[in-house]
Amino acid sequence: MSHQEGSADGLQDSGIETLFSSPGEQSGAAAAMEASSDIDTATLDMSMRMTGDGSDTSDGGFPKGSSTENRSADQESSSEDVELENMEDSERFLTPDVRLFYYNLLREDEVVEEEEDEEQAQMCPRCGGTDHEQCLLEDRALEEWTSSETSALPPPRWQAVTALRQRQLGSSTRFVYEACGARAFVQRFCLQYRLEGHTGCVNTVHFNQRGTRLASSGYDLRVRVWDWVRQKPVLDFDSGHISNVLQAKFLPNSADSTLAMCAHDGQVRVAELMNASCFESTKCVAQHKGAAHKLALQPDSPYEFLTSGEDAVVFTIDLRQHQPASKIVITREKGKRVGLYTISVNPANTYQFAAAGQDQFVRIYDQRRIDKKENHGVLKKFTPHHLVNCDFPTSITCTVYSHDGTELLASYSDEDIYLFNSSHSDGAQYAKRFKGHRNNTTVKGVNFYGPRSEFVVSGSDCGHIFFWEKSSCQIIQLLKDDPEGTINCLEPHPYLPMLATSGLYHDVKIWTPTAEAATELIDLKDVMKKNKWERDQENLYHATLFDQYMLWFLRGQLSQRDHHQGWGARFPGEESDESSSTSHTSEDQGQD
């Protein structure tokens, strides 16, 4: 089944030929009358040429079978009924094509002005007419690129009717499991409802282990635990953070009594709950010297998880210890720290984890084999080969392992999404590439969807949600979320065919496969071309997220110096910038 159709934009050039010479030798009323007569004659001749010879016209303005004489008579009678006092009145009765014949009656300067106006109207809005051929080449290249990325899909492997029959006969007990990974269900996703109540952007959504509760938090520093079926919160409490909450997750096998959180203030906090319905307290268990964007849960462990921060530090947290946080690695490249945006634990080998951030490398570590003197403890690292020595800096906003740990996704800032085989050797090339979306304005997430990681799903700056079929790398679903907002978080349900999303808007959206028919990807090509063109233009003046934070930092420093004041807000337990810099240096020297 193929529903990826689009329309190619074409450019048609039309030329207008002047049919008359200017009646410059005539004057007075006689010249005007003769010119008017010539115009009527020319108009009639042009109408006849447009409609044929008069005997084969069905939609040219005259009834089929009417003769030329009859049409001439009709036109003469109609011209007698309307008396035109001047040429300005006549323009209201003639079509735009006929008005072009009045150029011969205008003064020379008026003709020049009309031609300039017409050229400006036809001028290319992108290049201003200075390099229109280049624009045509770019449009043709974009169209060819889009067509190559939206080829026909292979036939689906799972058939709903066959699966239903097998379930009725008792030969299959995995209908729901298989339906969650079926293309037919993903293609019928639509917005089910919104969970409203936050007063700022929602940066994180996470289902508990049973899928009965959904935690969300963000800019308003409040954590809400939802009964998403009844569309109402069962718990609403203060996170304890002093800056934007970036992630909140239920720890597995904890009876929904422990919620781990990290935020832009660098704190890692733990909320003690009671069955996800009663709040007790929160406490800080670790402190990054920079924003902490992501935390990674240890599968099946109610006590342990990992965190990463823009200070390049990875903490392992064990809530059973008196001092829960232990620094296990500092990410470096060529002796310099690399700030981290994302971290993910391998579900098949919980000792291994992947971390990435402010450069182009996905680094895999093994907690049993971290040797700081050998490659800074890195087991192996991956990146697309064309980005190893790229001209512009790039970063990775999210990494995530597949359900069995054999594959690893990485979403690059203002680049594409790449899939690596986690068992390949160090420096191996990517296995698959997913194109079409835009990841530029925020630290955007990416995720697998389906019980066997059959699909890849991501938000986009254009306000859409993209679904790719992993096997073919083809886009099979395009959901229009919010044209003015960016989708950052995408959380599949643990076992049902549904998806929760959030971003720069103030609500959480629930998507389910309840549409009567598969989504027709009518606008897909236009969306892809627009994202590609904007990304190519942005790469000319590319700035990484790290550069944006540095600019913000420098503006703050200049503002402080102008007002002769220190930092107005400081992370809890954080020293001044000078002492912090000194402590970083001493740490580096001690570990090296």
N, C-alpha and C positions, 0 to 999 in steps of 0.2 A: 504494500500500500504506500503510495507516494502522495503526499499532500504538500510538498515543498515547492510551491509555484510562486513566481514573482513576475513583475513587469519590468522590462528594460526600458530605460529612458532613452529616447532618440532625439536627435536634433535635425530639423528639416529647414533647409534654406529656400526661401522663396524670393524670386526677383520680379520686379514690376517694370514693364516696358512702357515708355511714354508713347502715346498713339498720335499725338497732335503736335503741330508746331504752334508757337504763340502767335495770336492774331495781332502782331505788333503794327502792321500797316493800316489797320482799321481803327476807327475812332467813333466815339459817340454811341448813341442808342443802337445804330445799325450794327456796329461791331459786337455789342453785347448780345443782340438778338441772334446774330449769325453764330456766335460762340455757343449760345444756349442751344441752338438747333444742332450744331455739331455734337454737342454733348449728348443730346437725346439720341442722335443717330448712332454715336459710338456705344452708348449704353445698350441700345437695342442690339447692335451687332455682337457685343460681348455676351449678352444674354443668349443670343442664338448660338454662339459658339459653345457656351457652357452647357446648353440643353440639347445640342445635337442639331439635326436638320429639320426638326419640327415634327417628325413622324414617329419618333421612338422615345419619347420622354414620358416618364411616369412620376418623377418626384423633383422636377426642376422648376416648379412654380406654375406650370401650365398643365391642363388636362391632356392626357395622352390622346393623340389623334387629331389635335387641333392644328390648323394650317398656319403658315407664316403670315398670311394676309390677315386672318382673324386676330392673331396676336398683335400685329401692327395697329389694327383698328382699335383694339382694346386699349393699347398704350396711348394712342393719340387722344382717345376720348377721355382717358384718365388724366392726361396732361392738360386738357382743356378745363377740367373741373377745378383744378388747383392753380390759382394765380400766385406766382412767386414775385414779390416786390424786389428782392435783392438776393444776392448769393448766400447770405447768412441764413435766410429763411429756407433756401433750397437745401442746405445741408441737413436740415432736420427730416427731410423726406427721402433722402438718398441713402443707400447702404454705405458702409465704410469703404467698400471697394470702389464705388462710384465717386466718392469724394476725392479720391486721388486724382481724378481728371481735372480738378480745379487748380492744380499747380500751375497750369499754363496761364491762368488769369491773375496770379499773384505777382506782386513785385519781386524783384530779384532777391532783395534782402529777406523777404518773407519766405521765399523758397528755401534759402539757406537755413533759416531758423527751423523750418519744418523738417528738413533732412537731418539736422543735428538732433532734434527731439526724437526722430525715429531711430537714429543710431543709438542714442542713449537708452531707448526702450528695449532695443535688442542686445544691449551690451551685457556680457557675462557678469553676473553678480559676484563671482569668486575672484576673477582676475581683472575685472574692470575693462575687459576688451584688449588688454595689453598682450596676453598670450593665450588666446582662445584655443589654438590648436593643441597646446599642452593640456588644457582642461579637458578637451575631447579625448586625448590619449589616456588621461587619468580615469575618466569616466569609463572608457572601454576596458581598461585594466581592472577597475573595480568590479565591473559587470562580469568579466571572465573569472575573476577570483571568487565572486559570490556563487556563480554557477558551478564552479568546481567543488565548492564546499556544500552544495545542496543537491547532490545527486540522488537518484532514486534509492529508497531504502530496500534492503533485502527483506524477503517475506518473514513474518514473525514466527518464532519457534513455538510459542504457546497459543493454543486455540481455545477460546472460552467455552464454546459449545462442547468440544471433546472433553475438556476438563470437568465441566458440569456433569456430563454423562458418567464419567468415571467416578465422580464423587457420589452420585446417586446409586451406582452399582456397588459402592464400597471398595472399589479397587484403588482409590486414592484418598488419603486423609490429609493431604498437604495443599488443599485448594487455596486457602488464604495466603499461605506462604508463597505459593507460585504466582498468585495473582498480584502480590506486591511487586514482583519483578517482571510483570508482563507489560509490554509496550502499549497494549490496548488500554490498560488502566491509566498509565501515565498520560496518554494522549487525551484523556477525558478529564484531566484535572481542571478544577475551577474553584473560585473563592467560595468557601462555605460560610464563614462568618469572621468577625473581628472581635478580639478581646481588648476592650478599651478601659483606660483607667490611669495609665502613666501620663505624666505631664511633661515628658521630654522624649528624646529618641530612645528606642529600645535596642540595646547593644547585645543582648544575650537571651536565648531561649533554650530550655533543656527539659526533656521528659525524664520522669523518674523511671526506675527499672521496669515497673509494671506498665508504664504508659498511662496511668490514671491521673497523674498530676503533671503540670507544666510550670516551671519556674521562669520568671522573666525579670529583668532589671535594666538599668541604664542611667540616663542623665539625671533623673530625679533622685537617685541614690536609694530608692525604695525597691525592695524585693517583693514580688507578688507571686504567690503560688496559686495556680488556677485549677479549678475543676473545669477543664476545657469542654467537657460534654455539656454541662449546664451553663457554660459561658459566664462564670462568675468566680471571683477570687475567694479562696478559703483562708488565705493568710496574706497579710500585708504588714511589713515591718521595715525599720530603718536598717540599712546594711552596715552602718558603722563607718563606711568610707567617707572621705572628704572630697573625692573627685570621682568623675565618671566611672561607674561600674562597667567593666568590660566583659566579664564572664562570671556565671554562677551555675554550678552543677551539683546534682545530688550524687553523693558517694554510693556506689553499689553495695548491696547486701547490708545496708545500715538501717533498714526499715524506715527509710525516708526521714531519718532523724538528724542527718548531717548534710549541710550545704556548704560547699567550698566556693570562695569568691576571690576575684582579683580585680584590680582597678587601675586607673590612670595615676593614682597617688602612689603606686608602687606597693601598696599593702596587699598581703594575702591573708584573708580572714576566713573564719569558719563560723557558721551559724548553727547553734544547737536548737533543734526543733523537736517536736513530739508528734510523730506520725504525719508530718507535713501539715499539721492543723493547729499547732500551738507553738509560739515562739518563746524561747527562753533567753538566749543571749548570743552575742558574737564576740569573738576575740581575734586579735592579730597574731598570726603564727609565723610570719616572715615579712621581710621588708626589702624590696628591690630599690635601688637608687635610680629609678626611672620607671616609666609606665610598665605595668605587667598586663599584657594583652590576653594571654592564654594560659590555661592549666590543662593538664592531661591526666585522666584517671587511670589508675591501675585496674585492669579488669578483675572483677570479683573481690576487690579489696576495699573494706569499709574504713581503712585507716590511712592508706598511702596514696599520694598523688604527686605530680611534678608541676613546677611552674617555671616560666621563662619571662625575662624582662628586657627592656631596652638597655639595661646595664650589661648585657651579654652574659648574665649569670643564669644558671639552671639550678633551682633548689629541688631537693627531694623532701617531701613533708611526710612525717610519720607521727600521727596524732597520739601514739602510745608513748612517745618519748617526752621527757620533761622539757627539752628544747627541740621542738618538732622539726625545725628547718636545718638542713645540711646542704652546704654548697658542694655540688659534685663536679661542675665544669664551668669554665669561662670560655666562651666562644671567641676564637681569634682567627685572623687571616693575615699572614705576613707580619705578625707581631702586633697588629692592631685589633682592638675589640670590635666585635660585630654585634650590634644590637639585635635582639630577637623579637619577632612578632608572633611566633607560633611554635607549638610543640605538640607531638603526638606519640603515643606509646604503641608499639607493635603488639597487637592482640595475641599473636601466635608465639611471641617471645618477649615477655614483659621486661626483660633486662635491657632490651634495645628500645631506643626512642630516636625520633627525628626532630631536629630543630632547624629553624631558618628565620631570616629576617632581612637585615639591611645590606645584603649582597645577593649574588645570583646562585649561591650554593645551598643545597639541601644536605645537611650533615647528619650522619647516622652515628650514634654512640652506643656502646655496650657498657653498662654500669660495672661489669666484672672486669673490663679490659681498658679502663680509662688510664692512660699513661700520659701525664702532662708533658713529658719530655719527648714524646714520640707523636708528631703530627697534632699536638695539642689535644690528644685523647680521641681524635676522630677515627672511627672505624673505617668509614668510606664516605664519599660525598658525590653528589650528582648535580649536573646542570646541563641544559641543552648546549651542544657544542658551539652553536653560533653565538651564545651569550658568554662564553668563557672570556673573550677579550672584546666585548661589545663596546661601541663608541660612546654609548650613553649608559649611565649607572642605572641599575634596576634593583628591585627588592622582591621578596616573597612574602605575601600577606597571610598565607594559610597553607599548611600541609596536613594531610590526613591519610591514615592507612586504610586499606580495604578490609573487608570482614575477616579475611584469613591472613592478613599481614603480608601477602605476597606482592602487593602493589602499593604504590605511594603516589598520591596526587600533590601537585604544587601549583598554586595560583600566583602568577607573576604580575607585579604592578605594571599596568599599561603594556602588558604582553599577553600571551595565551596561557592556557592551563596545560600542564604536561604530566604524563603518567610514567613513572619509573618502575622497573621491576626491582624490588628491594633485595632480591637474592643475587643480582648481577654484581660484577666486580666494581671496584672503585673507578669512577670516571666514565662509566658506561653511558651511552646515549639514551635518550628517552625512548619509550616504547610507543606512546601515542600522544597526539596533540589535539586539543579541543579549541576551536576558534569561533569567533563571532561576537563575543561579549566585550565589555569594556570594564577594566579594573584600574581606576585612576584616583578617584577623589577620597576614598576611605580605605581602611584596612579590611578588605573584603574577604569573606569566607568562601570555602568550596567544600563539597561533601559528595560522598557516594550515596546512591539511593538504590534500594532493593536489597533483599536478604542475601544475595550473592554479589552485591556491588555491581549490578547490571548497568546502572546509569550514573552519570556525573551531573551534578546540579550546582548552579552558581547564580548569584545575583549579578546585576550590571548597573553601571552608571546611567544607562538609558531608561531605567525604571522597569526592566523586564527580568523575568526569571527564565534561565536557559536550562533545558534538559538535553543532554547528549546521550545517545546510545553508546556505551563504552566499546562494544565490539566493532562498530562501524565508524565511530567518531562523528556521526551525523546528528544534527539537531532534530529532535522529534517533538519537542514541545516548547512553546514560547508563551509565557504567561505575562500579561500586562498587569504589573503590580501597582506602581505609583510613578507617573511620569515626572513628578517633581521631587521624588525621594530616591535614595539608593538602598538596595537590599544588601545587607551585610551578613545576616545569620540565616542559615537554612538547617532545620533540625527534623530529620525523618522520625516517624513514630517507631518504637521498637519492633512492632509486629503487625501494625495495620497499614493499609495503603493510604497514608496521609502525610502531610508536610506542614510544619509550622515555620513561619518566616518573620523577620523583623528587620528594621533598619532605621533610617532617618525620620520616619514618621513615628507617631506616638501610640501605636497599637501593635498587637500581634495578629497575624493573619493565619487562618487555618484553611488549607487547601485539601480537597478530597476529589476522587474520580467520579463525580456525580453528574457530569454533563451528558446530555442525551447522545451527542455525537462527538467524534474526535475533533480537536481544535484544528481549524484550517489556518495554516501558516501563511496568510495572505501578505502580511507586512514583513515577513522574515527577511527577504532580500534587502528591502529598504533599510531596515534596522541594522543589518550587518554592514551594509555599505556605509551608513552614517557613522557607525562605531569605528570602522576601519579608517575612514577618512579623517575623523577627529583624532584618532590615535596617531596617525602618521604626521598630522600637523603638530600635535603636542610633542612628539619626539624631537622636533626641531628645537624646542625650548624645554627640554625635559628636566624635571626636578624630582628627586626621590622624596619619600615621606621623611627620611632622615633629614634632608635639606630643609624641608618645611618646619620640622621641629627645631632645627638649629636657627632658622630665621626668627622663629618665635622667641627662642631663648635670647638671641642677640638683641631683639627689640626690647625684651624685658630688662636686659642689662643696661642698655642705653637709657631707658626710662628711669631706672633706679639711679643712675649716675646724675641725670638731670635734676632729680628731686632730692639727691643726697640721702637716699633711704636704702635700707636693705630689703631683702625679699619680704613681701608682705605675707606670703603663705609658704610654709615649709613643711615637707613631709615629716611625720612624727618620727623623732629620733634621728633625723637627718642633720648633718653638720652643715656649716656654711660651705659655699662653693669652693673656697680655697682649701679648707680642711678636707673636704670630700675628694678634691683632686689629689691631695697628698696621700690620703688613705688608699685611693686607687693605685697610685704609684707604688706604695709600699706593698700592696697585695701582689701587684704584678712582679715586683722584684723577688718577693718571697716565694712565689710559685714557680718563677722561671729558674 
